[in-house]
């Protein structure tokens, strides 16, 4: 396990890997934010539908 950590830290030090890591982090953050927005909007939609019956 410590060998894997060494490999990871040495990989992060290289600028190219850092850039791809940053891109991956941004991508994950964006997708997580979109998922959260979708979830929040669906919850709000259900709540308003329940509150105001047609």
Residue frames relative to the residue before (quaternion, step in Angstrom):
aa qw qx qy qz dx dy dz
X 1.0000 0.0000 0.0000 0.0000 0.00 0.00 0.00
X 0.6524 0.5020 -0.3193 0.4695 3.60 1.01 -0.78
X 0.5998 0.5620 -0.3514 0.4483 3.59 1.16 -0.60
X 0.6408 0.5237 -0.3121 0.4666 3.55 1.04 -0.79
X 0.6368 0.5304 -0.3171 0.4611 3.57 1.03 -0.82
X 0.6287 0.5346 -0.3240 0.4626 3.57 1.07 -0.82
X 0.6504 0.5214 -0.2966 0.4661 3.54 0.99 -0.92
X 0.6559 0.5228 -0.2939 0.4584 3.55 0.99 -0.90
X 0.6849 0.4891 -0.2870 0.4575 3.60 0.85 -0.96
X 0.6548 0.4976 -0.3123 0.4755 3.59 1.03 -0.79
X 0.6426 0.5258 -0.3137 0.4606 3.58 1.12 -0.70
X 0.6483 0.5261 -0.3103 0.4545 3.56 1.07 -0.77
X 0.6083 0.5921 -0.3417 0.4033 3.57 1.13 -0.69
X 0.6393 0.5215 -0.3379 0.4530 3.61 1.07 -0.67
X 0.5432 -0.6695 0.4030 0.3071 3.61 -0.86 0.96
X 0.6357 0.5420 -0.3392 0.4326 3.59 1.00 -0.78
X 0.6657 0.4939 -0.2950 0.4753 3.54 0.95 -0.92
X 0.6163 0.5575 -0.3380 0.4417 3.55 1.05 -0.81
X 0.6547 0.5245 -0.3090 0.4481 3.57 0.97 -0.90
X 0.6791 0.4765 -0.2918 0.4760 3.58 0.90 -0.93
X 0.6142 0.5432 -0.3331 0.4655 3.58 1.13 -0.74
X 0.6460 0.5184 -0.3081 0.4679 3.55 1.03 -0.89
X 0.6502 0.5208 -0.3055 0.4611 3.55 0.99 -0.90
X 0.6420 0.5251 -0.3073 0.4666 3.54 1.03 -0.86
X 0.6509 0.5155 -0.3063 0.4656 3.57 0.99 -0.87
X 0.6483 0.5101 -0.3092 0.4732 3.58 0.97 -0.90
X 0.6525 0.5262 -0.3052 0.4519 3.56 0.97 -0.91
X 0.6568 0.5076 -0.2961 0.4725 3.55 0.99 -0.88
X 0.6525 0.5200 -0.3062 0.4584 3.57 0.99 -0.90
X 0.6620 0.5122 -0.3003 0.4574 3.57 0.95 -0.92
X 0.6830 0.4795 -0.2904 0.4683 3.58 0.89 -0.93
X 0.6339 0.5215 -0.3244 0.4700 3.56 1.08 -0.74
X 0.6472 0.5159 -0.3101 0.4678 3.57 1.02 -0.82
X 0.6501 0.5120 -0.3093 0.4686 3.58 0.99 -0.84
X 0.6433 0.5192 -0.3100 0.4695 3.55 1.02 -0.86
X 0.6511 0.5163 -0.3039 0.4660 3.56 1.01 -0.87
X 0.6420 0.5232 -0.3133 0.4646 3.58 1.01 -0.85
X 0.6478 0.5205 -0.3059 0.4646 3.55 0.99 -0.90
X 0.6596 0.5065 -0.2927 0.4719 3.56 0.97 -0.92
X 0.6676 0.5091 -0.2945 0.4566 3.56 0.92 -0.97
X 0.6763 0.4932 -0.2993 0.4580 3.59 0.91 -0.91
X 0.6481 0.5089 -0.3209 0.4670 3.59 1.04 -0.73
X 0.6307 0.5232 -0.3221 0.4740 3.58 1.08 -0.76
X 0.6510 0.5089 -0.3037 0.4744 3.58 0.96 -0.91
X 0.6405 0.5382 -0.3148 0.4483 3.57 1.01 -0.90
X 0.6696 0.4911 -0.2902 0.4757 3.58 0.93 -0.93
X 0.6564 0.5218 -0.3110 0.4473 3.58 0.97 -0.88
X 0.6839 0.4705 -0.2879 0.4776 3.58 0.92 -0.90
X 0.6211 0.5375 -0.3402 0.4577 3.59 1.08 -0.69
X 0.6619 0.4979 -0.2957 0.4760 3.57 1.02 -0.83
X 0.6623 0.5203 -0.2999 0.4479 3.55 1.02 -0.88
X 0.7921 0.2130 -0.1046 0.5624 3.59 0.93 -0.90
X 0.1511 -0.8098 0.5612 0.0803 3.61 -0.01 1.22
X 0.5125 -0.6739 0.4392 0.3005 3.60 -0.95 0.85
